[in-house]
Amino acid sequence: MSSKKRILIFFSVFGIIIISSFLFGEKSKKRDFKSSINFVVHNKKINSALKLSLFNDKGKEFDLGYVFYSFDKIYEGDSLVKYQNSHILYVYRKSNDNSSYYSKVDSLNFEHR
């Protein structure tokens, strides 16, 4: 096989991979945009890269395609809410353990991720 043919095959495969990755990413963004989320943090774990994994009371991990880090102010008991067809995730926190009232403490925009 000639070197020109090898180069052409390499760039063709590379181009297909790049285009597929872009299309998959766009599809994932649209799915996340259309979903609604109401998630109460029951437990959190920090890995060696300082990334947070958030879990609900049933042990299900929060998965929206956004990475939280240890310096993000997400605590056990916080409620994460994303409304359908919105790019914004709201973080609500109870004022104290005996209260049923949550107040908004932060909002994160997913549009530019």
N, C-alpha and C positions, 0 to 999 in steps of 0.2 A: 504494500500500500504506500502510495506516495505521501510525502510530508504535507503537501497542500490538502490532500484528502483527510488526513488525520486532524489537521488544524480546523478544517471545515466541520468535521464531526464533533470535535471538542466544543467549538463555539455554538454549534446547533444544540447540543445537549445542555450546555451551560445556559443558553437563552431560554430553553424550555423550562429548566429548573427555576430560573428567575421569574418568568411569567407565571408559572404555577404557584410559586410562593406568594406573589403579589395577589393573585386571584383568591387564594385560600385566606389570606389576611383580610381582604375586603369582605369576604363572605362571613368571616368570624366577627368583624366589626359590626356588620349589619345584624347578625344574630344577637350580639350583645346589646345593640341599640334597641331592638324590639323586645328584649326580655325585661321583666320586672323582678326586683329582688327585695325581699324583706328577710334579713339575716341577723340573728342575735348571736354575738360572739360569746361562746361559753368557755373556750380554751384557746390559747395561742402558743405557738412554738416558734423559736428563733433558730434558724440553721446557721452553719458556719459562715455563710456569706451575708449574715445579718438580715436575711429575708424572713418576713413573718408568714406563718401559715396560720390561718384562722379557722376554727372549728365551731360548729353549733353543738347543742346539747345531745344530739344523736351521733356525734363524731364525724359528721359530713363536713368536708373542707370547702371553704368559700372559694369559688372559681369563677372569675369574671375576666381573666386575662390581664389583670392589673397586678403589679407587684408592690406589696407593702414591705417596708423595711422596719427595723427595730426602732428607728427614731420617729416613725409615724406614730402619732398619738392615738392609737387604737387600743382600747382596754377591754378586759373581760366584762361583759354586761352591756357593752355598746351595741347599738342597733344600726346596721348598715341598710340603707334603703335606696333603691334606684327605681324610678318610675318608668313605665313602658314608654318607648320612643323618646328617651332622654339620654343625654351623654353625662349626666351628673349623678354621682353617688353621694348621698348625704350620710353623715355620721351623727347619730343622736346618742345622748348619754343621759342617764337618770341623774337627777340632782342629788339623791341619796338612796341608800338601799331600800328604805321603807316606802319610797315614793313610786307611783306608777306613771309619773309625768316625765317625759323625755324632752330634752332641749337640744336644738341643733348646735353642734360644736364645730363642724367642718363640712366642706363640700369639695369633691374632687371631680374635675372635668376629664372625661375619657376621650373627648373628640380628637385630641392631638396626640394620642399615644402611638 
